[in-house]
Amino acid sequence: MTQKAERQVYLNGQWVNESAAKVSISDRGFTAGDGVYEAIRTFRHKPFRLDDHLERLCNSLRVARIDPRLSMEQMKAIVLEAIERNRPLFDADDDFKIYPTITRGLSMKAGSPATVIFAPRSISWGEFGRHYATGAHIVTTSVRKQPPECYDAKVKSTSRFHHTLADIEAALVDPEAYCLMLGMDGNVAENRSSNICIVRKGRIETPSPMHCLRGITTEVVFELASKLGIPAVEKDIQMYDVINADEVFLTATSFCALPVTRANGQTICGGKAPGPVTQRILDAFSDLAGVDVVEQATRRAARAKEKVLANAA
Ligand SMILES: Cc1ncc(COP(=O)(O)O)c(C=O)c1O
């Protein structure tokens, strides 16, 4: 029997098979959630907004005071190599992500080496592919986004405990729902791994990155909106605004812009997905990426479902 090729992971200067990529149980990434990361996706197996992701990674590292002992150029070369090494494992019409994860390593002592990982991951098409047509659900949780007095939400930290608790809580209320965390001031913040935009009277609005990660996808949405002549602003948003919005969509590297039609059990946006502005943004995103993002996600989600059914049979 021929052995299935394994995914290749960069771990502390070496390329290894994923199953051989081992990190110490004393690593602070594991014991303390003490690290930062990025998620870079491909379109047609080419990285999208690589420089922006690496710049955000370097900014996160600086604030975390973690030294990866790699320049941005070196990190860029590693991401490109990770894509080249792993792309034969993905279908030509599929795409994937590269996750750089950099933890403080074994010790908080100055000069102690960081743990540096660049690993490929599949895109979870099955989780969101159907939502372009049906609309995703959101549920606000008792778990709030950490305030900037704790640490800045613009840092993409591996510490995700409150995000996880929020997600579990939301799923108990509505198994289909994404959590939507509010800030301590009651303003809308973000989901565990996406930002939120609303459309009111033809204008896109998103919370300022005071209480959320500055999403690279949201930045792309703002660029596209500017080209399309759609006004877009950052401002404080409350659930009142979400419930009364003409359109609501979530933004993230994996799904670009995902329409939302239900909030806290209530139908919003007339239950219609996607709304006209969201549709224009999705079309422009597809043009920019060179991939029909909705068609690809819908097709890959259907294929993932078929696989699950075939395995269960
Ligand atoms: C907490 C959080 N908010 C928002 C986002 C969306 O950011 P991006 O558009 O850069 O993927 C992410 C991405 O993983 C995230 O983790």
The ligand as a Tripos MOL2 file, in Angstrom:
@<TRIPOS>MOLECULE
LIG
   16    16     1     0     0
SMALL
NO_CHARGES

@<TRIPOS>ATOM
      1 C1        -10.9040   37.5410   17.0660 C.3       1 LIG1
      2 C2        -10.8980   37.7100   15.5860 C.ar      1 LIG1
      3 N1        -11.5940   38.7150   15.0410 N.ar      1 LIG1
      4 C3        -11.6230   38.9100   13.7060 C.ar      1 LIG1
      5 C4        -10.9450   38.0670   12.8420 C.ar      1 LIG1
      6 C5        -10.9860   38.3050   11.3530 C.3       1 LIG1
      7 O1         -9.7370   38.7550   10.9300 O.3       1 LIG1
      8 P1         -9.2460   38.5370    9.4270 P.3       1 LIG1
      9 O2        -10.2160   39.2280    8.5490 O.co2     1 LIG1
     10 O3         -7.9030   39.1770    9.4010 O.co2     1 LIG1
     11 O4         -9.2280   37.0660    9.1990 O.co2     1 LIG1
     12 C6        -10.1980   37.0020   13.3690 C.ar      1 LIG1
     13 C7         -9.4710   36.0990   12.4820 C.2       1 LIG1
     14 O5         -9.0870   35.0100   12.8320 O.2       1 LIG1
     15 C8        -10.1650   36.8260   14.7730 C.ar      1 LIG1
     16 O6         -9.4720   35.8300   15.3330 O.3       1 LIG1
@<TRIPOS>BOND
     1     1     2 1
     2     2     3 ar
     3     2    15 ar
     4     3     4 ar
     5     4     5 ar
     6     5     6 1
     7     5    12 ar
     8     6     7 1
     9     7     8 1
    10     8     9 2
    11     8    10 1
    12     8    11 1
    13    12    13 1
    14    12    15 ar
    15    13    14 2
    16    15    16 1
@<TRIPOS>SUBSTRUCTURE
     1 LIG1         1 GROUP 0 **** ****
